[in-house]
Amino acid sequence: MPSTFRTGLEHAGTRLDKFLQATLREYSRTDLQRLIAAGQVLVNGKVAPKNLHLEPDMEIQVLALPV
């Protein structure tokens, strides 16, 4: 089951990988960047580009977590 998060005003301008690192602290940023590059992270239902900067009220889904 995917993990789902929603961004708030405080996340505006934050890069997706940094948001995920702060949210999923048990995983390294490198692991999370690999997930983004592999298309395992969706933002508002679409595959997230690796250089995405967040806006408020975005829905982020992580389809698979690093092992």
ChimeraX commands (.cxc) that place a marker at each C-alpha (Angstrom):
marker #1 position 0.00,0.00,0.00 radius 0.5
marker #1 position 1.42,3.42,-0.91 radius 0.5
marker #1 position 2.36,5.98,1.71 radius 0.5
marker #1 position 0.51,9.26,1.11 radius 0.5
marker #1 position 1.40,12.74,2.33 radius 0.5
marker #1 position -0.02,16.22,1.73 radius 0.5
marker #1 position 2.12,19.35,1.64 radius 0.5
marker #1 position 1.33,22.50,3.59 radius 0.5
marker #1 position 2.26,26.16,3.25 radius 0.5
marker #1 position 5.51,25.50,5.11 radius 0.5
marker #1 position 6.67,23.14,2.34 radius 0.5
marker #1 position 6.33,25.66,-0.51 radius 0.5
marker #1 position 9.57,25.79,-2.49 radius 0.5
marker #1 position 11.06,22.69,-0.82 radius 0.5
marker #1 position 12.52,20.08,-3.15 radius 0.5
marker #1 position 10.63,16.80,-3.21 radius 0.5
marker #1 position 13.63,14.70,-2.11 radius 0.5
marker #1 position 14.24,16.95,0.91 radius 0.5
marker #1 position 10.56,16.81,1.88 radius 0.5
marker #1 position 10.63,13.02,1.70 radius 0.5
marker #1 position 13.86,12.86,3.70 radius 0.5
marker #1 position 12.28,14.96,6.47 radius 0.5
marker #1 position 9.09,12.88,6.37 radius 0.5
marker #1 position 10.63,9.41,6.03 radius 0.5
marker #1 position 13.62,9.85,8.33 radius 0.5
marker #1 position 14.57,6.18,8.35 radius 0.5
marker #1 position 15.62,6.34,4.67 radius 0.5
marker #1 position 18.59,8.16,3.18 radius 0.5
marker #1 position 18.09,10.97,0.71 radius 0.5
marker #1 position 19.99,8.92,-1.87 radius 0.5
marker #1 position 17.50,6.05,-1.49 radius 0.5
marker #1 position 14.60,8.47,-1.85 radius 0.5
marker #1 position 16.17,10.12,-4.91 radius 0.5
marker #1 position 16.45,6.66,-6.50 radius 0.5
marker #1 position 12.74,6.05,-5.86 radius 0.5
marker #1 position 11.87,9.37,-7.51 radius 0.5
marker #1 position 14.09,8.55,-10.52 radius 0.5
marker #1 position 12.48,5.10,-10.81 radius 0.5
marker #1 position 8.99,6.62,-11.02 radius 0.5
marker #1 position 7.94,5.27,-7.61 radius 0.5
marker #1 position 6.83,8.69,-6.33 radius 0.5
marker #1 position 3.67,10.35,-7.61 radius 0.5
marker #1 position 2.65,13.97,-7.08 radius 0.5
marker #1 position -1.02,14.71,-7.66 radius 0.5
marker #1 position -1.32,11.35,-9.42 radius 0.5
marker #1 position 1.56,11.85,-11.89 radius 0.5
marker #1 position 5.12,10.55,-11.84 radius 0.5
marker #1 position 7.23,13.19,-10.10 radius 0.5
marker #1 position 10.18,14.79,-11.89 radius 0.5
marker #1 position 13.40,14.58,-9.89 radius 0.5
marker #1 position 13.83,18.35,-9.60 radius 0.5
marker #1 position 10.30,19.17,-8.41 radius 0.5
marker #1 position 9.82,22.06,-5.98 radius 0.5
marker #1 position 6.69,21.67,-3.90 radius 0.5
marker #1 position 3.64,23.88,-3.63 radius 0.5
marker #1 position 1.03,23.86,-0.86 radius 0.5
marker #1 position -1.68,21.18,-0.96 radius 0.5
marker #1 position 0.13,18.68,-3.19 radius 0.5
marker #1 position -0.59,14.99,-2.66 radius 0.5
marker #1 position 2.55,12.86,-2.63 radius 0.5
marker #1 position 2.37,9.08,-2.91 radius 0.5
marker #1 position 5.37,6.82,-2.39 radius 0.5
marker #1 position 4.50,3.58,-4.17 radius 0.5
marker #1 position 7.40,1.52,-2.84 radius 0.5
marker #1 position 9.86,2.11,-0.04 radius 0.5
marker #1 position 13.56,1.15,-0.13 radius 0.5
marker #1 position 14.39,-2.26,1.25 radius 0.5
marker link #1:1,2 radius 0.2
marker link #1:2,3 radius 0.2
marker link #1:3,4 radius 0.2
marker link #1:4,5 radius 0.2
marker link #1:5,6 radius 0.2
marker link #1:6,7 radius 0.2
marker link #1:7,8 radius 0.2
marker link #1:8,9 radius 0.2
marker link #1:9,10 radius 0.2
marker link #1:10,11 radius 0.2
marker link #1:11,12 radius 0.2
marker link #1:12,13 radius 0.2
marker link #1:13,14 radius 0.2
marker link #1:14,15 radius 0.2
marker link #1:15,16 radius 0.2
marker link #1:16,17 radius 0.2
marker link #1:17,18 radius 0.2
marker link #1:18,19 radius 0.2
marker link #1:19,20 radius 0.2
marker link #1:20,21 radius 0.2
marker link #1:21,22 radius 0.2
marker link #1:22,23 radius 0.2
marker link #1:23,24 radius 0.2
marker link #1:24,25 radius 0.2
marker link #1:25,26 radius 0.2
marker link #1:26,27 radius 0.2
marker link #1:27,28 radius 0.2
marker link #1:28,29 radius 0.2
marker link #1:29,30 radius 0.2
marker link #1:30,31 radius 0.2
marker link #1:31,32 radius 0.2
marker link #1:32,33 radius 0.2
marker link #1:33,34 radius 0.2
marker link #1:34,35 radius 0.2
marker link #1:35,36 radius 0.2
marker link #1:36,37 radius 0.2
marker link #1:37,38 radius 0.2
marker link #1:38,39 radius 0.2
marker link #1:39,40 radius 0.2
marker link #1:40,41 radius 0.2
marker link #1:41,42 radius 0.2
marker link #1:42,43 radius 0.2
marker link #1:43,44 radius 0.2
marker link #1:44,45 radius 0.2
marker link #1:45,46 radius 0.2
marker link #1:46,47 radius 0.2
marker link #1:47,48 radius 0.2
marker link #1:48,49 radius 0.2
marker link #1:49,50 radius 0.2
marker link #1:50,51 radius 0.2
marker link #1:51,52 radius 0.2
marker link #1:52,53 radius 0.2
marker link #1:53,54 radius 0.2
marker link #1:54,55 radius 0.2
marker link #1:55,56 radius 0.2
marker link #1:56,57 radius 0.2
marker link #1:57,58 radius 0.2
marker link #1:58,59 radius 0.2
marker link #1:59,60 radius 0.2
marker link #1:60,61 radius 0.2
marker link #1:61,62 radius 0.2
marker link #1:62,63 radius 0.2
marker link #1:63,64 radius 0.2
marker link #1:64,65 radius 0.2
marker link #1:65,66 radius 0.2
marker link #1:66,67 radius 0.2
view
